[in-house]
Amino acid sequence: MQQPEEMVVGGLASTVYEEGSFDGAGGSGGGVGGPMMMQQQQQPPPVRTYDDLFPALPDASLARTANRNPMGAWVNKMRVGSSKITHVFRVPFAERKVDGQRFGEGEPNHICADIMRKTGAHIEISQGKDQSITFLVTGITTEVSEARKRILQRFQTQANKQLSIPKEHHRWILGKKGARLRELEKTTATNISVPSMEDPSDIITISGTKECIERAEHEIRVLSDEQSKKASERLTIPKHFHPFIVGAFSSNVNALMEETKTKINVPPPSVMKDEIVIAGEKDGVAAAKAKIEEIYKRMEKKTETVSVEVPKCQHKYVIGPKGATIAEILQTTGVSVEMPQSDSATGNVFFLNFR
């Protein structure tokens, strides 16, 4: 006897029998004729379930298992494609804008929803015991940069700083069709106003949070210094040695600039860069470079590091107003105090001592 064949029509399966092969309910199945064919056509199609027609995807069970993990929800949110990044940053309580709302209610949520809609990034917020706010932003690089800038503008107190930069250097800061300026604003989360060509002013204004302004100022001064003189040098000196080069209240670096007639740009503590830039006349740059390298080599051989856990809520007392307490410690004891970044999960404070 010939076996029935399966045929799928329009996504549904039905059974088709070859002529002369049908077995009746009580017959032997060999006959062929009209009544038999009519009976064969009136048979109801096989009953199929949704599980038969639409089987579960192979990884569905894995997804259900992952969701049972207490950390599953957070892990799933962190699992993004290769083109996406996740950036975490913190707004200290002392720098938060007063929004008149309790956390998690009202305006803060509306602000984040508005930023997500405008940038395409995904934002999660949480509040720490010290009343600081931590933001987790996920998306492609451009989305995250724009979202971070908007978040800081809305949630963190803003400041302005004016820099006097030679007019002839403005074009280097702007870049071709303003591309460098736009990139600088994006990477530092600031707004930077450069006067037009017709405006005789040499004042560049930076708006943003304190740390962001410091980053932007550093980058602008580096660009200007490189254009101001005939020679420039970039030295890679590990960041934790910078305080010994700068000195308490910038005494060492100011004396060195005066002695060599150069400009020396050392990144501020909030800018995580090892690079120090020297600009000036060729001989002066060479002399400043040699002096800085000498300080570094001497300190590298004779320093030891001690780590102390300090609650994050007390860091401001260690730093002091505008870093005055750290500078006084360096001046009176010769010990450099290195604070963790504001978005760091640890409260460890590092002390570098010259033996």
VOGU-3710 file (C-alpha; in Angstrom, 3 decimals, decimal comma):
1> mqqpeemvvg> 0,000/0,000/0,000  1,238/3,480/-0,824  1,808/5,771/2,135  0,017/9,152/2,459  1,956/12,279/1,633  1,970/15,536/3,625  1,208/18,775/1,763  1,372/22,238/3,288  -0,904/24,930/1,874  -1,043/28,444/3,225
11> glastvyeeg> 0,917/27,444/6,321  -1,514/24,627/7,320  -0,819/20,933/6,818  -3,295/18,481/5,259  -3,013/14,830/4,325  -3,296/13,798/0,666  -3,774/10,156/-0,349  -2,972/8,640/-3,706  -5,992/7,327/-5,622  -6,797/3,719/-4,697
21> sfdgaggsgg> -4,829/3,765/-1,478  -7,566/4,864/0,990  -8,674/2,328/3,596  -12,295/2,714/4,589  -13,436/2,541/8,158  -14,493/-1,103/7,799  -13,301/-2,055/4,313  -10,277/-3,691/2,845  -9,254/-0,556/0,965  -8,663/-1,907/-2,485
31> gvggpmmmqq> -11,678/-0,481/-4,378  -11,720/2,642/-6,521  -14,907/4,536/-7,345  -16,936/7,710/-6,943  -18,441/7,001/-3,518  -15,077/6,107/-2,144  -13,479/9,292/-3,512  -16,277/11,454/-2,066  -15,831/9,810/1,303  -12,121/10,451/1,082
41> qqqpppvrty> -12,593/14,174/0,326  -15,024/14,655/3,214  -12,571/13,459/5,859  -11,736/16,326/8,332  -8,132/17,569/8,264  -5,822/16,369/11,061  -6,060/18,440/14,237  -2,876/20,433/14,794  -1,994/22,458/17,882  -0,141/25,784/18,029
51> ddlfpalpda> 2,829/23,911/19,455  2,930/21,800/16,272  2,600/24,744/13,913  4,681/27,256/15,856  7,331/25,413/17,915  9,224/27,379/20,572  12,527/28,950/19,546  15,619/27,066/20,774  16,720/29,790/23,217  13,300/30,499/24,756
61> slartanrnp> 13,933/28,184/27,685  17,323/29,782/28,268  15,720/33,198/28,462  13,168/31,930/31,004  15,981/30,402/33,068  17,971/33,645/33,025  14,970/35,600/34,289  14,790/33,363/37,356  18,264/34,552/38,327  18,019/37,455/40,844
71> mgawvnkmrv> 20,621/39,323/38,819  19,049/38,363/35,506  17,163/41,612/34,928  20,258/43,746/35,476  22,456/41,446/33,379  19,951/41,520/30,525  19,937/45,307/30,580  23,720/45,367/30,478  23,855/42,879/27,577  24,010/45,108/24,529
81> gsskithvfr> 25,222/44,695/20,981  28,794/45,304/19,971  27,840/48,733/18,603  26,486/49,879/21,970  28,238/51,124/25,084  27,181/51,641/28,704  28,391/54,655/30,680  27,927/55,127/34,423  28,417/58,481/36,135  27,412/60,123/39,401
91> vpfaerkvdg> 26,086/63,547/40,421  27,134/64,322/44,040  24,445/65,634/46,379  26,311/68,931/46,854  26,145/69,571/43,088  22,559/68,449/42,496  20,027/70,940/41,257  17,109/71,377/43,627  14,119/69,988/41,740  11,485/70,281/44,476
101> qrfgegepnh> 10,495/66,647/43,986  11,146/63,506/45,955  13,429/61,095/44,129  11,627/58,749/41,761  8,586/60,991/41,436  7,461/63,808/39,190  9,862/65,947/37,209  13,071/63,794/37,383  11,330/60,890/35,638  9,801/63,196/33,050
111> icadimrktg> 13,222/64,726/32,341  14,827/61,322/31,778  11,949/60,206/29,565  12,319/63,363/27,493  16,084/62,853/27,130  15,583/59,210/26,095  13,053/60,261/23,472  15,341/62,949/22,039  18,613/61,007/22,073  17,584/57,365/21,606
121> ahieisqgkd> 19,688/56,303/24,617  18,337/54,221/27,505  18,680/55,778/30,980  18,407/54,233/34,423  18,757/56,277/37,623  19,271/55,380/41,268  19,874/57,335/44,446  22,622/56,507/46,946  22,546/56,753/50,712  24,524/60,003/50,459
131> qsitflvtgi> 21,711/61,469/48,283  23,883/61,405/45,162  22,300/60,242/41,884  23,892/57,580/39,692  22,968/57,374/36,013  23,443/54,334/33,780  23,191/55,298/30,105  23,201/52,712/27,297  23,259/53,274/23,539  25,614/53,926/20,658
141> ttevsearkr> 28,460/56,347/21,360  26,790/59,446/19,927  23,539/58,751/21,799  25,325/58,235/25,112  27,444/61,388/24,731  24,423/63,542/23,939  22,332/61,986/26,724  25,131/62,519/29,267  25,426/66,161/28,277  21,676/66,720/28,625
151> ilqrfqtqan> 21,519/64,875/31,963  24,294/66,969/33,481  22,662/70,154/32,229  19,360/69,246/33,866  20,477/67,523/37,079  23,821/69,107/38,018  24,480/72,739/38,887  26,102/74,579/35,997  28,884/77,142/35,989  30,603/79,395/33,464
161> kqlsipkehh> 34,276/80,088/32,919  35,918/82,548/30,553  39,321/81,884/28,994  41,498/84,448/27,263  42,834/82,608/24,208  44,758/84,439/21,432  42,387/85,235/18,589  44,654/83,593/16,020  44,273/80,258/17,848  40,485/80,215/17,673
171> rwilgkkgar> 40,438/78,590/14,264  42,404/75,618/15,610  39,863/75,206/18,395  36,947/75,427/15,963  38,446/73,009/13,419  37,151/72,531/9,891  33,567/73,828/9,738  33,431/73,726/13,545  33,947/69,945/13,694  36,638/70,023/16,402
181> lrelekttat> 34,559/72,327/18,613  31,495/70,075/18,294  33,555/67,015/19,180  35,077/68,837/22,156  31,627/69,823/23,427  30,430/66,240/23,040  33,379/64,582/24,818  33,454/67,087/27,705  29,653/67,544/28,041  29,965/71,336/27,896
191> nisvpsmedp> 28,780/74,263/25,804  31,653/76,319/24,390  31,125/79,758/22,911  33,817/81,067/20,552  33,472/84,677/19,307  32,916/85,167/15,581  35,623/86,355/13,230  34,110/89,850/13,224  34,157/90,045/17,026  37,535/91,380/18,274
201> sdiitisgtk> 37,139/89,613/21,639  39,516/86,763/22,488  37,309/85,412/25,299  36,055/81,821/24,984  33,247/80,919/27,394  32,706/77,380/28,707  29,446/76,346/30,397  28,888/73,101/32,266  29,630/71,352/35,524  32,860/72,041/37,378
211> ecieraehei> 34,600/68,827/36,298  33,425/69,140/32,693  34,658/72,745/32,506  38,059/71,600/33,773  38,274/68,971/31,039  37,278/71,414/28,309  39,672/74,104/29,583  42,530/71,619/29,595  41,891/70,567/25,997  41,509/74,167/24,802
221> rvlsdeqskk> 44,728/75,287/26,496  46,621/72,336/25,026  45,443/73,296/21,528  46,371/76,936/22,136  49,763/76,154/23,656  50,711/73,970/20,709  50,057/76,904/18,381  51,620/79,606/20,531  55,288/78,732/20,206  57,759/77,139/17,864
231> aserltipkh> 58,185/73,895/19,794  56,087/71,566/21,902  56,605/68,283/23,729  54,193/65,711/25,107  55,449/63,694/28,063  53,752/60,590/29,396  54,122/60,724/33,177  51,884/58,463/35,346  49,145/60,636/36,790  49,853/59,895/40,455
241> fhpfivgafs> 53,243/61,648/40,067  51,684/64,864/38,725  51,177/66,455/42,179  54,951/66,311/42,818  55,607/68,011/39,476  52,942/70,676/40,022  53,759/71,212/43,704  51,543/72,514/46,480  49,355/75,373/45,197  51,119/74,975/41,779
251> snvnalmeet> 54,365/76,364/43,190  56,723/73,964/41,362  55,169/74,229/37,915  54,844/78,018/38,127  58,523/78,343/39,059  59,532/76,007/36,237  57,491/77,958/33,665  59,067/81,186/34,860  62,563/79,716/34,714  62,234/78,156/31,242
261> ktkinvppps> 59,832/80,717/29,708  57,498/77,939/28,637  53,875/76,956/29,092  53,343/73,665/30,898  49,892/72,125/30,854  49,297/69,419/33,467  45,836/67,767/33,433  43,727/68,644/36,507  42,847/65,796/38,914  39,454/65,272/37,271
271> vmkdeiviag> 41,036/64,587/33,843  42,330/61,025/33,734  45,309/61,600/31,448  49,009/60,930/31,955  50,118/63,375/29,268  51,869/66,662/30,166  52,292/69,203/27,358  55,141/71,725/27,193  55,171/74,583/24,643  57,655/77,401/24,098
281> ekdgvaaaka> 60,995/78,184/22,548  63,055/75,131/21,616  65,704/75,524/24,333  63,158/76,300/27,037  61,024/73,266/26,120  64,076/71,004/26,265  65,050/72,383/29,693  61,535/71,977/31,114  61,277/68,442/29,731  64,585/67,441/31,341
291> kieeiykrme> 63,531/68,880/34,722  60,149/67,114/34,706  61,698/63,788/33,737  64,286/64,209/36,500  61,541/64,760/39,113  59,627/61,742/37,838  62,615/59,371/37,885  63,605/60,482/41,370  60,073/60,067/42,748  59,504/56,752/40,973
301> kktetvsvev> 62,371/55,121/42,867  61,542/56,533/46,282  57,768/56,556/46,699  55,432/54,153/48,436  51,646/53,996/48,216  49,193/53,483/51,066  45,446/52,956/50,495  42,889/54,025/53,105  39,120/53,439/52,939  37,285/56,741/53,497
311> pkcqhkyvig> 33,467/56,983/53,232  32,536/58,873/50,064  30,414/61,313/52,045  33,600/62,503/53,809  35,732/62,973/50,703  34,859/66,656/50,508  36,551/67,220/53,878  39,735/65,543/52,633  39,737/67,634/49,441  38,876/70,946/51,087
321> pkgatiaeil> 37,645/74,126/49,348  39,039/74,071/45,783  41,518/71,356/46,825  43,115/73,501/49,553  43,353/70,705/52,145  45,115/68,327/49,736  47,540/71,113/48,784  48,286/71,862/52,456  48,984/68,168/53,152  51,438/68,071/50,234
331> qttgvsvemp> 53,077/71,330/51,341  53,562/70,384/55,000  54,209/66,633/54,774  55,369/65,945/51,206  52,590/63,359/50,888  50,340/63,413/47,816  46,675/62,510/48,319  44,934/60,903/45,337  41,117/60,843/45,440  38,971/58,370/43,470
341> qsdsatgnvf> 36,845/59,659/40,609  33,315/60,789/41,465  31,808/57,828/39,579  34,124/55,297/41,221  32,468/52,499/43,192  35,231/52,495/45,803  35,999/55,011/48,538  39,721/54,216/48,623  42,007/57,241/49,068  45,658/56,765/48,072
351> flnfr> 48,621/58,407/49,811  51,947/58,649/47,963  54,879/59,216/50,284  58,418/60,190/49,278  60,833/58,016/51,262
//
